[in-house]
Amino acid sequence: MKLTANIKPISHLKAHTAEVVRRLMDEREPLVITQNGEAKVVMQDVRSYEETQETLALLKVLALGNRQIEAGRVEPARAVFARLRGAD
């Protein structure tokens, strides 16, 4: 994803808000808003934002799992399943 293709000044956002929102929802690509020539914010549609947050949550779980493996805090799958079956 290249953000450089979707850069607009804040004046464009002010003058074309409805159009910008409609484009964000249709294209599902983030938009960089600049102020005085400097990137200030990134806008995206809600669905894309939620998907990004879910992806980040999964990546955090994977990172936690990797740290546990590196620390040697692992257990054979058979032992875990046996323990879970015994909890019923």
Contacts in CASP RR format, 6 or more apart in sequence:
PFRMAT RR
TARGET T0000
AUTHOR 0000-0000-0000
METHOD contacts of the structure
MODEL  1
MKLTANIKPISHLKAHTAEVVRRLMDEREPLVITQNGEAKVVMQDVRSYE
ETQETLALLKVLALGNRQIEAGRVEPARAVFARLRGAD
1 29 0 8 1.000
1 30 0 8 1.000
3 30 0 8 1.000
3 32 0 8 1.000
3 42 0 8 1.000
6 29 0 8 1.000
6 30 0 8 1.000
6 31 0 8 1.000
6 32 0 8 1.000
7 31 0 8 1.000
7 32 0 8 1.000
7 34 0 8 1.000
7 39 0 8 1.000
8 20 0 8 1.000
8 31 0 8 1.000
8 32 0 8 1.000
8 33 0 8 1.000
8 34 0 8 1.000
9 33 0 8 1.000
9 34 0 8 1.000
9 35 0 8 1.000
9 37 0 8 1.000
10 33 0 8 1.000
10 34 0 8 1.000
10 35 0 8 1.000
10 40 0 8 1.000
12 20 0 8 1.000
13 20 0 8 1.000
13 33 0 8 1.000
13 43 0 8 1.000
20 31 0 8 1.000
20 43 0 8 1.000
23 31 0 8 1.000
24 30 0 8 1.000
24 31 0 8 1.000
24 43 0 8 1.000
24 44 0 8 1.000
24 45 0 8 1.000
25 45 0 8 1.000
25 47 0 8 1.000
28 44 0 8 1.000
28 45 0 8 1.000
28 47 0 8 1.000
28 48 0 8 1.000
29 44 0 8 1.000
30 42 0 8 1.000
30 43 0 8 1.000
30 44 0 8 1.000
30 48 0 8 1.000
31 42 0 8 1.000
31 43 0 8 1.000
31 44 0 8 1.000
32 39 0 8 1.000
32 41 0 8 1.000
32 42 0 8 1.000
33 39 0 8 1.000
33 40 0 8 1.000
33 41 0 8 1.000
33 42 0 8 1.000
33 43 0 8 1.000
34 40 0 8 1.000
44 52 0 8 1.000
68 74 0 8 1.000
END
